[in-house]
Amino acid sequence: MRRRPRALLAASRELLPGALVLLAGLAVAGATFGITRALGVALALLGLALLWVGWQRRRFGRGVGGGVGVVQVDERRLAYWGPLSGGVIDMDDLARLDLDPTGRPAHWILWGPGGQRLAVPVDALGAERLLDLFAALPGLSVERLVAAREAPGDALATLWSRSAHLSVVR
């Protein structure tokens, strides 16, 4: 099935700035000498870094927006409002983050104080904002989040827990 140009542009919006900076850097580096060439190379490297970040975001957010419910992020507070469930959790109170690939669609499971459980579909509207929120958890990398999101799994996967992180810090 062919994608419409507008849909393709929307899906690639995170990649476009990196590509433009890379092309500008290559153009400057190829057309000049001396310090200007060095600045062009630095600009091209910045463009590559932006492309990498955009690619990670695109991998994390594939299929986002077609599911049920809405994700809202305000500072370090996550709110999910769905047709059957919902809730709010502060990331400072988060005890554990799981990914449940068995649901249709898969769900992020956030555990809060006192056993509070918030299940957020990976394709909920606004779920792409979760990458920055989750990546800010100590010891949890963007690459691990993206890999878990892409991996076909058949069991609940714990990606981060406060107790595991605290035991490593001590």
Rosetta blueprint (number, residue, H / E / L):
1 M L
2 R L
3 R L
4 R L
5 P H
6 R H
7 A H
8 L H
9 L H
10 A H
11 A H
12 S L
13 R L
14 E L
15 L L
16 L H
17 P H
18 G H
19 A H
20 L H
21 V H
22 L H
23 L H
24 A H
25 G H
26 L H
27 A H
28 V H
29 A H
30 G H
31 A H
32 T L
33 F L
34 G H
35 I H
36 T H
37 R H
38 A H
39 L H
40 G H
41 V H
42 A H
43 L H
44 A H
45 L H
46 L H
47 G H
48 L H
49 A H
50 L H
51 L H
52 W H
53 V H
54 G H
55 W H
56 Q H
57 R H
58 R H
59 R H
60 F H
61 G L
62 R L
63 G L
64 V L
65 G L
66 G L
67 G L
68 V L
69 G L
70 V E
71 V E
72 Q E
73 V E
74 D E
75 E L
76 R L
77 R E
78 L E
79 A E
80 Y E
81 W E
82 G L
83 P L
84 L L
85 S L
86 G E
87 G E
88 V E
89 I E
90 D E
91 M H
92 D H
93 D H
94 L L
95 A L
96 R E
97 L E
98 D E
99 L E
100 D E
101 P L
102 T L
103 G L
104 R L
105 P L
106 A L
107 H E
108 W E
109 I E
110 L E
111 W E
112 G L
113 P H
114 G H
115 G H
116 Q L
117 R E
118 L E
119 A E
120 V E
121 P E
122 V L
123 D L
124 A L
125 L E
126 G L
127 A H
128 E H
129 R H
130 L H
131 L H
132 D H
133 L H
134 F H
135 A H
136 A L
137 L L
138 P L
139 G L
140 L L
141 S L
142 V H
143 E H
144 R H
145 L H
146 V H
147 A H
148 A H
149 R H
150 E H
151 A L
152 P L
153 G L
154 D L
155 A L
156 L L
157 A E
158 T E
159 L E
160 W E
161 S E
162 R H
163 S H
164 A H
165 H H
166 L H
167 S H
168 V H
169 V H
170 R L
